[in-house]
Protein backbone atom coordinates (compact mmCIF):
# COMPACT_ATOMS: atom_id res chain seq x y z
CA UNK A 1 0.00 0.00 0.00
CA UNK A 2 1.43 3.42 -0.93
CA UNK A 3 2.63 5.62 1.91
CA UNK A 4 0.02 8.31 1.20
CA UNK A 5 -2.89 5.89 0.96
CA UNK A 6 -6.15 7.22 2.44
CA UNK A 7 -6.56 3.83 4.15
CA UNK A 8 -3.64 4.46 6.49
CA UNK A 9 -3.70 6.26 9.78
CA UNK A 10 -0.89 6.31 12.27
CA UNK A 11 -0.91 5.83 16.04
CA UNK A 12 2.18 5.25 18.20
CA UNK A 13 4.36 4.74 15.10
CA UNK A 14 2.01 2.00 13.90
CA UNK A 15 -0.11 1.99 10.78
CA UNK A 16 -3.80 1.61 11.62
CA UNK A 17 -5.88 -0.13 8.96
CA UNK A 18 -9.60 0.11 9.54
CA UNK A 19 -11.74 -2.77 8.32
CA UNK A 20 -15.44 -2.24 7.69
CA UNK A 21 -17.90 -4.84 8.88
CA UNK A 22 -21.43 -4.77 7.49
CA UNK A 23 -23.73 -7.08 9.39
CA UNK A 24 -27.44 -7.58 9.98
CA UNK A 25 -28.26 -7.59 13.68
CA UNK A 26 -31.82 -6.38 13.24
CA UNK A 27 -34.11 -6.49 10.23
CA UNK A 28 -36.02 -9.07 8.22
CA UNK A 29 -33.27 -11.60 7.41
CA UNK A 30 -34.21 -14.94 8.92
CA UNK A 31 -30.67 -16.19 9.41
CA UNK A 32 -28.61 -13.48 11.02
CA UNK A 33 -25.22 -15.12 10.55
CA UNK A 34 -23.51 -11.86 11.45
CA UNK A 35 -24.28 -12.53 15.10
CA UNK A 36 -21.95 -15.54 14.91
CA UNK A 37 -19.43 -13.97 12.55
CA UNK A 38 -19.06 -10.92 14.82
CA UNK A 39 -17.42 -12.93 17.57
CA UNK A 40 -15.11 -14.74 15.16
CA UNK A 41 -14.09 -11.50 13.45
CA UNK A 42 -13.37 -9.75 16.74
CA UNK A 43 -11.34 -12.73 17.94
CA UNK A 44 -9.36 -12.87 14.67
CA UNK A 45 -8.48 -9.17 14.86
CA UNK A 46 -7.38 -9.56 18.49
CA UNK A 47 -5.18 -12.54 17.55
CA UNK A 48 -3.59 -10.62 14.66
CA UNK A 49 -3.07 -7.44 16.68
CA UNK A 50 -1.52 -9.35 19.60
CA UNK A 51 1.00 -11.27 17.46
CA UNK A 52 3.89 -8.94 16.57
CA UNK A 53 5.09 -11.31 13.84
CA UNK A 54 1.86 -11.37 11.79
CA UNK A 55 1.60 -7.71 10.80
CA UNK A 56 4.54 -5.86 12.34
CA UNK A 57 3.84 -2.18 12.99
CA UNK A 58 0.22 -2.54 11.86
CA UNK A 59 -2.91 -2.39 13.99
CA UNK A 60 -6.22 -3.54 12.57
CA UNK A 61 -9.27 -1.59 13.74
CA UNK A 62 -12.89 -2.56 13.18
CA UNK A 63 -15.75 -0.27 12.24
CA UNK A 64 -19.14 -1.92 12.00
CA UNK A 65 -22.69 -1.03 11.09
CA UNK A 66 -26.01 -2.82 11.26
CA UNK A 67 -27.41 -2.84 7.72
CA UNK A 68 -30.56 -4.71 8.80
CA UNK A 69 -30.13 -6.71 5.59
CA UNK A 70 -31.26 -3.70 3.57
CA UNK A 71 -29.38 -2.98 0.32
CA UNK A 72 -30.02 0.78 0.48
CA UNK A 73 -28.72 1.01 4.05
CA UNK A 74 -25.71 -1.18 3.23
CA UNK A 75 -24.86 0.90 0.16
CA UNK A 76 -25.10 4.15 2.14
CA UNK A 77 -22.91 2.73 4.90
CA UNK A 78 -20.30 1.34 2.51
CA UNK A 79 -19.99 4.67 0.69
CA UNK A 80 -19.61 6.52 4.01
CA UNK A 81 -16.94 4.07 5.13
CA UNK A 82 -15.10 4.41 1.81
CA UNK A 83 -15.08 8.20 2.24
CA UNK A 84 -13.69 7.71 5.76
CA UNK A 85 -10.81 5.56 4.48
CA UNK A 86 -11.82 2.00 5.35
CA UNK A 87 -9.26 -0.38 3.81
CA UNK A 88 -11.45 -3.47 3.24
CA UNK A 89 -14.92 -4.84 4.00
CA UNK A 90 -16.44 -7.96 5.50
CA UNK A 91 -20.08 -8.44 4.61
CA UNK A 92 -22.77 -7.55 4.00
CA UNK A 93 -25.00 -10.52 4.50
CA UNK A 94 -27.96 -10.88 2.20
CA UNK A 95 -27.70 -9.71 -1.36
CA UNK A 96 -24.49 -7.84 -1.98
CA UNK A 97 -24.26 -7.13 -5.71
CA UNK A 98 -24.70 -3.36 -5.40
CA UNK A 99 -22.27 -3.10 -2.49
CA UNK A 100 -19.72 -5.25 -4.35
CA UNK A 101 -19.88 -2.95 -7.37
CA UNK A 102 -19.40 0.15 -5.18
CA UNK A 103 -16.46 -1.44 -3.36
CA UNK A 104 -14.88 -2.71 -6.58
CA UNK A 105 -15.24 0.70 -8.22
CA UNK A 106 -12.89 2.12 -5.56
CA UNK A 107 -10.51 -0.89 -5.58
CA UNK A 108 -11.42 -1.84 -2.02
CA UNK A 109 -11.60 -5.56 -1.22
CA UNK A 110 -14.91 -6.93 0.03
CA UNK A 111 -15.36 -10.41 1.47
CA UNK A 112 -18.99 -11.41 1.80
CA UNK A 113 -19.31 -14.12 4.43
CA UNK A 114 -22.78 -14.96 3.14
CA UNK A 115 -24.34 -13.88 -0.12
CA UNK A 116 -27.88 -14.60 -1.22
CA UNK A 117 -27.01 -14.20 -4.91
CA UNK A 118 -26.20 -17.62 -6.33
CA UNK A 119 -24.99 -16.47 -9.75
CA UNK A 120 -22.58 -13.71 -8.74
CA UNK A 121 -18.88 -14.19 -9.25
CA UNK A 122 -15.97 -11.85 -9.89
CA UNK A 123 -16.55 -11.91 -13.66
CA UNK A 124 -19.92 -10.20 -13.12
CA UNK A 125 -18.05 -7.10 -11.98
CA UNK A 126 -15.82 -6.90 -15.03
CA UNK A 127 -18.38 -7.19 -17.85
DASULWO-V331688 format. One record per backbone hydrogen bond with DSSP energy under -1.0 kcal/mol. CO is the residue of the C=O (numbers start at 1). NH is the residue of the N-H. If there is no record, write none. Layout:
co nh
CO NH
CO NH
This chain:
co nh
2 5
5 8
9 16
11 14
14 11
15 59
16 9
17 61
18 87
19 63
20 90
21 65
23 67
31 33
32 35
33 37
34 38
36 40
37 41
38 42
39 43
40 44
41 45
42 46
43 47
44 48
45 49
46 50
48 51
51 54
55 58
57 15
59 17
61 19
63 21
65 23
67 70
70 74
71 75
72 76
73 77
74 78
75 79
76 80
77 81
78 82
79 83
80 84
81 86
82 85
88 20
89 111
90 22
94 116
96 100
97 101
98 102
99 103
100 104
101 105
103 108
104 107
109 89
111 91
121 124
122 125
